[in-house]
Amino acid sequence: MNKHLKNLLLMIPPVYKKYIIIQKLQKENINYKNEVIKLNNDIIKLNNEINLISNKLFFYSSLKNNDTFRWFYKNKTEFDSDINFKDFKNIVLEMNDEVIKSIYPFNISAYCDICKKNVKMRLNFNVGSISNGLNIAYSEDCVCSECNLGSRQRAIINYYENLNTHSYENDIYISESITPTFSYFKNNYKNVIGSEYLGNTKQSGEFYDYNGSLVRNEDLTSLSFPNESMDVIITQHVFEHIPDYNKSFCECFKVLRKKGALLFTIPFYEHNEKTIIRAVINDDGSITNIHPPEIHGNPVNSEGSLCFQRFGWDILDNLKSCGFINVFANFYWNRCKGYIGGPYIVFSAFKE
């Protein structure tokens, strides 16, 4: 930074000197076209240096203030009344429209919260959906070239590690076990258990072969852990695949200790007050699709997983009905750290 400030200070006197020369030539009716060209070139260089310094100041200010999580809402009424968020959202949408015009994947430079340094992040333009136009799943994008974690994965780690209750000693359950997110927690925390959901024919808490490795199976509606045995439960884009998602919320509450936290991400529709049910399971085990089937990727099933609901703000009330006290939708965005698009959300629910 000092180098750029020094360059800026050295560039100002020559620019001013050329300006004085042009004024003198004007008064003497001497052609000053070449001097104007030189001045314009110097002004362009000066502006570039100013922009570079401005960007660096914004970058370091963003890191210092840790302002990735900027908006916290307890309900839709709070969300709807926040005019500042709406203005910011419009700006982000315009930025998204400009970014998507490139079509081709490219790298951006950003600071990775996990690697704790500047890295290259890959923007692949993964398609989230094609309803109402092309929707890019930016929450799945901006994958760090070093830790291999995407935007959403880094965000939930960042949120957890900034909690007052964050500790190396915490008992952590994360509902995945063959992903970079699980690897991060396993390598950086003392007591971490991960699992996958391998189907309704498998028992919770048991291990089964998956591609030559033993993988623990857990059903979030019927966990195998004792009551009040976990400090933190983390799930990412799982609850939309559970027909009785409210039962899974209550199951998590039961397993958490006092002061415990449930942290999760889901596809969320911020303009919906109520959750929209897309499919239901009948008593005989068959599935009735109320809306056209929506299939999401699944790391342990090549056929993917059916999305049973599109969540709205009423899930915050569902969480409270299970006993959680402080429940928040935490919106995040930070271009300097590779959190673009959205803004997206990490949900948090705390036990008293």
C-alpha positions, 0 to 999 in steps of 0.5 A: 500500500505504501508503494502505491501511495508513493507512486500517486504522490510522484505522479501528481506534480508532472500532471500539474506541470503539463496543465500549466504548460497547456494554459501558457500555450493557449494564451500564446495561441500555440498548438497544444494538441500534443501536450493535451494527449500527454496530459490525458495519458497521465490522467488515465494513469493517475486515475488507475492508481487512485482506483487501485488504492481505493480498491485496496482500502475497501478490501482491507476495510472489509477484512478488518470489519469482518462484514461478510454477515451484514443482515440478521432477521428474526422474521419476514416483517423485519426483512420486508421493512429493511429498505437498505437491504432492498437497495443493496439487493438491486445493486447485487442483481445488476452486478450478477447480470453483468457477470453472467454476460461473460458466459465462460468460467474465469478466476477471481482473486479473493481472500479465503476465510479458510486458507487465511490468504489471497487465492484464486477462486473459480467462477464456473456459472453452475446453473441453479435453475431455469425458472423465470430466466437463467439462475446461477447458483452463486452459493455453489460457486467461487470455489477456492483453488486451495481448500476446494470449498465453495462460497456456501461451505466457506460461509457456514464455517466462517459463521461458526468460527465467529460464534462466542461458543466456538471451541476446538473442544466442541462436540460437532455433528455434521450431516456429511462425511465425504465432502471438503467441508467435513474434511475441514472440520475433521482436520481442525476440531477435536470431536467431529462426527460426520454421516450421510443418508444412505436410504430408509433401509439403513439404520442410524448410527451404523456403518455401511460400505460406500465405494470401498469405505465405511460411511456412517448413516444417519436419518435426521428425523431419527438420530442415533446420538444421546440427548444433549450430546452435541454442541453444534449441528451443521447441515447444508442443503439437506432439510429440503429433501426431508418430507417431515422437516419439522421432525428433523428440527425437533430431533436436532434440538433434542440432541443439542446441549444447552447453549447448543447451535443448529447451523444450516443452509437451504434453498430459501425463497425470501419473498415467501411467507409460507413454505411451499410443499412440492411433494409428499410421501403417502402411507404406502411409501409412494410419492405424490408430486404436487409440483413438477419434480425438482431433483438436486445433486447428491454425493452418494446417489447419482440419481440425485434427491427429490426436493420436497419443499421450497422454504419460506419464512415460516420455518423460523416459527417451526424452529421455535416450536421445537424449543429453539430460542434465538433463531435468525436468517443471517444474510451474507455477501462480500466480494473481497472474500468470494461471497457473490450473488444472492445475498445468501443465508446461513440460518442459526437456531440456538438452544437456551 
